[in-house]
Amino acid sequence: MPYRPTMTKGDLEAFAHDTLSGRKIIVVSNREPYMHQQERRKVRWIRPAGGLVTALDPVLCAIRGVWIAHGAGDADRASADAGGRISVPPDDPRYTLRRVWLTKDEEQRYYYGLSNEALWPLCHVAHVRPTFRGEDWSVYESVNRKFAETVLDEAGDEPALVLVQDYHLALLPQLLKSARPDLGVAHFWHIPWPTHEIFRICPWRREILEGMLGNDLVGFHIQYHCMRFLECVDAELQVRVDREHQCVWHDDRVTYVRPFPIGIDAEGISAHANSAEVAAEMDRLRQLLAPGVETIAVSVDRLDYTKGMLERLHAIDRFLTENSGWQGRFQFLSITAPSREHIQTYQDVADRVEDLIEDINWRHGTETWRPVIFLHEHVGQTTTHALYRLGHVCLVTSLHDGMNLVAKEYVAARTDGDGVLVLSRFTGAARELTNAILVNPYDAAGTAHAILAALEMPEGERRRRMERLRAQVLEKNVYDWARRLFNSALRRADAPAPQPAP
């Protein structure tokens, strides 16, 4: 059946021309959409892994804005001009990337320290204790000020709408509003928001909330996280929280809080998944499989404890133990990008994952068949989309996720209308993709049963489920998300200061 997206890239381009004309659009994030790296005597560019880049790059290509981000590549300075600017995508320039330069100490304390050893575990229910260090917080503050200076320089005296991304820049909105109250500022928080019972252990909880209340609009993936955020504001700050209208009154201003479930460039992924280069990559990946393998399950992740990789492997182990008839007929192919390797917790997870894979392959494997193939490396879109096309089953077993775009990418890539998605209940995507097989990743037996059900599902049911999943993913794409976010942000930024009800 034909799928009709609510919003196309062309529609968003027209919207930007008609609605955003005369106002500069600036997206700000820690991670850059394109990175330049030195390889021997040549410089090559890559797209870093992660849902933020996957979602926002096509949006920026459509609206021709400016993206400000940390320049982390070892050839980034040499590739940019004196102001840190470069036109991207490198092979088809559509917008400007402006890089912010950080020292190694700043990156260590702001990114690895405060952002990923404190805020990341604080916001994810994955049973890893946050680490709070005063030195990290001081550098986090100074790096947020550095980003603020860059944004203000880029905006100049022009009208502008600034879209702040994620937890690395929680203080940035208030810094911008203090310097230029006329700026439109919105913030999209890509990860979960914790309950107040958890959030209150953060020593700088009030500073974080005050920073975020510099926004005209704060967006989360789901309504549940909006209500948690309002709960924390109400408990920690002397401000008026209106839960009915989901807004906060403070300093003669109002901050609105709304859910915006993010989508992907589903049509673009579908088109690329059907390309000749993906077909050739599928042939290459097939060479990794053992002779006689009929069915494969796949996964694509960053190596992160929140993604439930160990839990997924325990479920694979349980499945193989209980279903010996699949020996030699089934393989699990996992591509896992290295991530935050300077943090000890991540090193420990990597070691445990590799040890568990070795144990599973030793106990269940044969001379010609290894049940688990593990590729611990960065790969491009072509390899990822080829893996999605090969995977009869895709396993997404996050312990806690704001959304999880891998689930949506798998569905978009399945242009053949086949395949089964096994999806954690603890992802934002589970609220939308209800035709997946939903699992509790902590329940190894239940997940093992779901894997068997996916492998044995009749073709008719597989196709009915995938048809509904594709309708959801292709209709509610990233362009629709961007239009709704822009519309809401502009309404809040341009509205006169409202008066709270008595």
N, C-alpha and C positions, 0 to 999 in steps of 0.2 A: 504494500500500500504506500502511496505517496505521503511524505511527511512535510508539514508546512510549518516552518519555524515562525515563532511569533515576531522575530526581528532578524533581519539578515545584516551582513556586513554593509551592504549598500544602504539599507535603511538607517543604520547607525551613522554612516557618513553623511546622509542627508539631514539626520537629526542634529549632528554636530554643526553642520553648516547653517541650519535654520535657527537652532536654539542656543548654541554655544558661541556663535559668531561674536567677535569683539571681546571675548573673555579667554584668557590664556588658561589652558588646562595643564596642571602639573601633577604628576603622580610621583610619590616619594616612597621608597622602600629601602631596606637594607640590601637585599639581593638585586643584582643587576640582571637585565634580560639577556645581555650578550657580554661575554668575557673573552679577552684576548690573551693567549698564552704563547710563550716562546717554546718552540720545538726545534732543537738544533739551530739551524740558521734561518728558519722560517717562523712566521707568526701565524697562528691559526685561531679562528674564533669558534666558540662553542656556546650553546644555550644551556645554562645551569639547570639541573633537575629541580623539580618542585612545582606544586600546583599554582603558586602565585604567578610565576613566569608563564606557564602554559595558558592561564586564563587571561592575563592582562596584555600580553604582547599583541594579540590580534586586535584588542580594543584600541591600543595606542596607534596601531597601523591604520585603523579606521578614522580616528579623530585627529591625528597628526599633532599630538601634544608633545610635552617634554617629560622625560622620565629621569628623576634624580635618584642615584643609588651609589652605594659603596663600590669603588673600583677595586676589585679583589684580584684580578688577573695580573700575572707578572709582566705582561706586555701591554697592560691597559694604558699606562702613561704615554708610552711611545706611540700608541694608536690614536690618542685623542689630541685635540688642539691645546693651546696654552690654558684655556679655561676649563679643560676636562671634558669638552663636548665632542661627540662623534655622532654621525648619522647612522641609524640602524633601521631595519636589519642590514647587515653588511652587504648582502647580495641583492638587496632591493630596498634602498633607503626610503623610509616613510615617516620617521619621527626622529627627535633628538634625544640622545642619552647624555646626561651630564653626570660625570663621576665625582664623587666625594672621596678625598684621599684620607686614609686613616693610618696612624702608626701601628706597629706591631703590638705595642702595649695597649693602645686604644682598642684594637680588634680583639685582643685577648680578654680584656676586662669588660668591654661593652657588649661584644658579641658572644664569645664563648662563656664569659663569666655571668654577668647579670641577665642577659637575654636567655641563654640556653642552659645555665646551671641553676638559675633562680626562677625566672618567669615561665619557661617552658614546662618544667615538672610541676610548678605551682598550678598551672592551668589544665594539665592533663592528669586524669585519674589513672596513673600507671604505676603507682606505689614506688616512685623514686623520690627520695627526700630532696627538696630544694636546698641549695647552698646560698646563703646570703652573706656577702662580704661588703663592708663599707667602702673599700677601695673600688670595687666593681661599680657600686652605685655612683660614686663621684665621677668616674669616667663615663658611665652611661649618661649622666646629666650633661657633661661637657660635649659628648658626641651628639646628643640631641640638639645642643646649641649650635654646633657646627653645621648640622643639617639645616637648622632654621636660618642661619646666615646665608647658606647657599640658595634656599628656596626664596628668601626675600630678595636676593640679588637677581635671581632668575625672573621673578615677578616684576621687579622694577616698580614703576608707578602705575602699571596697567591693572585693569580689573582681572582677577584670576580666581579660579577654583582649584583648590589644592586637595588632592585625594591621598591621605596618609594610609600606608599599608602596615598592619600587623603590630606585634608586641615589641618590636625593637625601638619604636619611636613613640612611646606613650606620652612623653612630655612635649613633643613637637607641637601639637595643636595649640596649647596655651601660649607657648613661646611666639607662635605666629600671630595669634589674635592680640596679644599684648603689644606687638610691634605694629600691626596693621589690622585694626578692628573691622575694616571693610572687606578683608579677604573672606571668601567663602572657604570653609574648611570642613571636610568630612573625613571620617576614619573608618576603614573596614578592618575588622579584627578577624583574622582567618582561622584562629584556633579556638577551642572552647573557652568559656569563661567559668571560673570556679564558683562554688557556693561561698557565702560569706564565712562560714565556719572554716573553710580552707584558706580563703583569701586573707583573712585577718592575721595570719601568721607572718605576712610580709611586712618587714619593718617600714617600708616606704609606700604602704598601701594608699595613704591619703594623697601623697604627692602624685602617684600614678592616676588616681581618680581625678584630681584637680587638673592634671595635664590633659586628660581626655575630655573634660568638660569645656575645654577650649574649642571643641568642635561644634558646628551647627548640627551635625548629624553623626551618630555612631551606628555602624551597621555590623550585624552578626549573621551567621548562616541561618540560624533557627531562632524561633521565638523563645525557647527555653533559655538560651544564653542571654537574650535581651532582659528577661525578667531577673536572672541572676545578677546581671550588672546593676540594674536598678536597686536590687536588694542591697548590694554592697555600698552603693552611693548613699542610700537611705540610712544605713547603719553607721557609716563612717563620717559623713560630712553634714554640716549644718546648712542644708539646702532643702528646698521643697521638691519632693518627688511625686509626680502625678502618674500613678500606675495605669489609670484608665486611658490616658492619652499618650502614655509611654514617653514622658519627657521630664526634664529636670530644670527647675527655675533657680537661677543663681546670677549674682552680679548684674542684675537688670537684663539678663539674657536667658535664652532657653536652649537646651540641647535635647534633640529628639533621638530616640533609640528605636531602631527598626530592624526586622529580619530581611535579608536579601540572599536567598540561597543561590550560590554562584553556579554558573554553568561553564561549558567549554565551547570551543569552536567546533561543534559536532560535524557540521558539513565539511569543514576543512579536513578534519581527521578522517572522515569517511572517504573523501576523495583521495587522500594520500594513501589510505589503507588499500585502495584498489589499484595503486600505481605499479608500474613494472619494477621499480627499484624495491618495493616492498615484497613483491613476488619473488625476486631474486634472493632477497634476504631470508625469506621463508625457506627457500631451498638450502641456504647455508645452515640455518638453524636445525633443519631436519638431519643434517649430518652429525649433529651432537647426540641424536637419539640412538638408543640401542636397537639392533635388528629385532623385528617382531613387535615393537611397541605400537599399540593401536590408538591409545588415548593418552592425552597429556593434560595436566593441570599446570597453570602458570601463575606467577605473581611478579609484580614490579613494585619496588619500594626504594626509599632511602633506608640506609641501615640505622634504624632508630627503635628504641625500646617501646615506643608508643604504637608501632605498627604490628605488634603481636607476632613477630617472626618465630620466636621460640614456641609460642602456643600453637602456631600453625604447624610447625614441625612435629610437635607432640601429637597433633591430630593426624598427620600423615603416618606417623609411626603406628598409632592405634588402628588406623584404616588398614595398613598393610598386615598388621598382626591378626586382625579379625577377618580379613578377606584374602586368603592365600591364593584364591583363584585369579587374582589380578597380577600375580607375580609374573614379571616379564612382559606383561601387556600394558602396563601403566608407568608413566614417568612424570615426575614433578620438576619443572624447569623454573628456577627462580633467578631473576636479575635484580641485583641489589647494589645501588650506588653507594659508595663510601660517603660518610657524613660525619662532621664534627669529630674527626679522629683525634683532636687534641684533648678531648674530654675523656677522662678515665672510664666513666660509665659506658660510653660508646665503645671504647676498646674492649671492655669486659663483655659487652653484648656480642661484639664481633667474634671474640674467642669462643664464647658459649655456642653461638650459632654454628661455627665451623666444627666444633667438637661434636655437637649433636648430629650434624649431617654425616660426619665420618662414622659415628656409631650406627646410625640408621642404615647407611649403605653397607657397613660391615655385617650387620645382623640379618638384613633382608636381601642383600644383593647376591649376584652370582658372578661368575667369571666374565660374562658378556653383558650384564645388566646392572646398572646402578639406579635405584629408584629415585634418587634426588640428584639433580644437576644444579650446581650453584655457581653463578657468574657474578663475582664481586667486582664490579667495574662500572664506569660511566658509559652509557650508550646513548646514541642519538634517537631521534623520533623514528627513523626507518626501522631500526632494530626493535624498538618498543612496539610499533604497530604490527610488525611481522609476528612478534610473539603473541600479541592479542589475537591475530588471525589464526595462529596455530592452536591456541589453547581451547580445547573443548570445554574446559572449566577454568574460570579465573577466581583465585582465592584472595579476598580482601578481608583481613582479620584484625584490623586495628583495635587496640584496647580502648582508644578514645580518639576521636578525630572531629574537627570542626565540620568538614564535609567529606573529603577524600575523592579526588578527581580521577584517580586510577579506575575506580568503578565506572565512572561515566565514560572515560576514554575507551575502556574495553567494549562497552556497549556501542559506542560510535563507530569503532573499527569493525564491528561484526556486520558488515554489509551483506553477508550471506544469510543473515537472519537466523543464524544458529548460535549455539554456545550457551553456557549456564554461568551465571554470576552467583558466587557464594559470598555473602556480605555480612560483616559484623553489624550487629544491632546498635553498637556504640559509635556509629558514624553518623554525621549529618545526612549523608547520602541515603541511609536506610529510611529516612522519613519520606523520601521521594520514590526510591527504587524498590517499591514493595513487591514487585514480581521477581526479585532475586530470592534465593534461598537465604533467609536471615538466620544468623547463628550467634551464639554467645562464645567468643573465642576462648574464654576461660574454661569452657566445658569441652575437653578433648574428645570425650565419647560422643557428644552431640555433634561436634564439628566433623568427626570421622563419619558419622552416620549421614551427615549432609553431603559429604564428598561422594559417598556411595550412591546416595539418591541422585546426585547430579550426573554421575557416570551412567546410571541405569535409567535415567529419565527418557520416556518415549519421545521420538522426534517431534511428534505433533505438539506435545506439551512444551518442549524446548522452544519451538518456534512461536507458539502463542505468547509465552513469557517474554521472549526477546522482542517480539513485535511491540508489546506494550512498553518495554523498557526503552526501545529506540524512539517511540513516539514521545516519551517523557524527555529524553535527553536531547533530541533534535529540536523539539518545539521550544523548550525552555533553555536556550543556549546562552553563551556569555554575552552576546550582543543585547539580548533582552535584559539580562542582569545589569549591564552597563547603563542602558537607557533608564531603567527604573532607579538606579542609584544616582545618576546624574540629575534626573528630574526631581527626585526628592531632595537632593543636596541643594539644587538651585532654588527650590521653593523655600527651604529653610534659610538659606543665605540672603535671599532678596527680600524676605518678609520683614515688615517693621517689627520692632521689639514688642512682643505681646505682653499683656497684663495678666498676671495669674489670678485665678478666681479666689475670692476671699475665703 
